[in-house]
Amino acid sequence: MTNTYKDLESIDKDLKVLNLERQIAWEEIKAVKEEYKEDFRPYNWIQTAVKVASKFGTMVLLKKIIK
């Protein structure tokens, strides 16, 4: 991206745009970080384990009923 600028106003405009893009990207990174923090909380792990256990239990119960 090579721009040739003719005046300081266009340079300032591009700098402002790039700064805003940087700030937006930083906020997106912070949001992703919060999502990962939420995913690794123990409550979510327990919830996932309960779901897996209930599916497995249902399969075992159906197997016993079928036999």
URDA-V192059 format. One record per run of one state. SS is the DSSP state (a for helix, b for strand, c for the rest). FROM is the first residue (numbers start at 1). TO is the last residue. If there is no record, write none. Layout:
BEGIN
SS_FROM_TO + SS_FROM_TO
END
This chain:
BEGIN
c_1_7 + a_8_39 + c_40_41 + a_42_66 + c_67_67
END
